Amino acid sequence: MQHPPQTPESIHMQQLRPTSSPHGTPIAGPSSTSSSLFTPGAPQMLSSAPTASPQLLDTCVNRMLELQKRMLQFGNDLRSPTPDMDSLQKEQRAQSAEVAALMALLLAERAR
């Protein structure tokens, strides 16, 4: 199995990965046979990650589901015979802003 070429972002993310847990036990690095972080049977990096509150998870899931609906509608609108490009561009910017807000929310929770 070939791995995708490494980008500066992927190299940066690898550098940010912890090599040991807060208790000093080593954390397995990326598998040489798979690029997935969730390889069955492999130690998981997320085992020492803090847990998010149920309220935060509900909020994020609801916002993500709403965003998914908007994105599906956006795709349908884009395929219409006469798409209104101005409104589609505004919607695309709004969707990007929503993704950024969700990421900020999750990262803020992670930092707590």
C-alpha positions in Angstrom: 0.0 0.0 0.0 1.4 3.3 -1.0 1.2 6.3 1.3 0.2 9.7 0.0 3.0 12.2 -0.3 3.7 14.1 2.8 2.7 17.7 2.8 4.0 20.5 5.0 0.8 20.2 7.0 1.1 16.4 7.5 4.7 16.8 8.6 3.7 19.5 11.0 0.9 17.4 12.5 3.4 14.5 12.9 5.7 16.8 14.8 2.8 17.9 17.1 1.9 14.3 18.0 3.0 13.4 21.5 5.5 10.5 21.9 4.4 9.6 25.4 1.4 9.9 27.5 1.3 12.1 30.6 2.1 9.0 32.6 5.3 8.4 30.6 4.1 5.4 28.7 5.1 5.5 25.0 2.5 6.2 22.4 2.7 4.2 19.2 3.5 6.2 16.2 1.9 5.9 12.8 1.7 2.4 11.4 4.0 1.6 8.5 1.2 -0.4 6.9 -1.7 2.1 7.3 -2.1 5.8 7.4 -5.1 5.5 9.6 -4.9 6.6 13.3 -7.5 3.9 14.1 -5.7 0.7 13.1 -7.5 -2.3 14.8 -5.4 -3.8 17.5 -3.0 -0.9 17.7 -2.6 1.3 20.8 -4.7 4.3 20.4 -3.3 7.8 20.8 -6.7 9.1 22.1 -6.6 6.9 25.2 -5.2 9.7 27.3 -7.3 12.5 25.6 -9.7 14.5 27.8 -13.3 13.8 27.4 -15.8 16.4 26.1 -18.9 17.3 28.0 -22.2 15.7 26.7 -23.6 19.2 26.1 -20.6 20.2 23.9 -20.9 17.0 22.0 -24.7 17.5 21.4 -24.1 21.1 20.3 -21.3 20.0 17.9 -23.3 17.1 16.5 -26.4 19.2 15.9 -24.4 22.0 14.3 -22.6 19.5 12.1 -25.8 17.8 11.0 -27.3 21.2 10.1 -24.2 22.1 8.2 -24.4 18.7 6.3 -28.0 19.5 5.3 -26.9 22.9 4.1 -24.0 21.4 2.1 -26.3 18.9 0.5 -28.7 21.6 -0.5 -25.8 23.7 -1.8 -24.9 20.8 -4.1 -28.4 20.6 -5.4 -28.6 24.3 -5.9 -25.3 24.3 -7.8 -26.6 21.7 -10.2 -29.8 23.7 -10.9 -30.2 24.9 -14.5 -29.7 28.5 -13.5 -27.8 28.7 -10.3 -27.7 32.1 -8.5 -24.0 32.4 -8.1 -24.1 35.3 -5.7 -26.2 33.5 -3.2 -24.2 30.3 -3.7 -21.0 32.2 -2.9 -22.5 33.7 0.2 -23.7 30.3 1.3 -20.3 28.7 0.7 -18.6 31.5 2.8 -21.2 30.9 5.5 -20.4 27.2 5.5 -16.7 27.8 5.7 -17.3 30.1 8.7 -19.4 27.4 10.4 -16.7 24.8 9.9 -14.1 27.3 11.4 -16.4 28.0 14.3 -16.9 24.3 15.0 -13.2 23.7 14.9 -12.5 26.6 17.2 -15.1 25.2 19.6 -13.6 21.7 19.6 -10.0 23.1 19.9 -11.1 25.3 22.9 -12.6 22.3 24.6 -9.5 20.2 23.9 -7.3 22.9 25.4 -9.3 22.9 28.7 
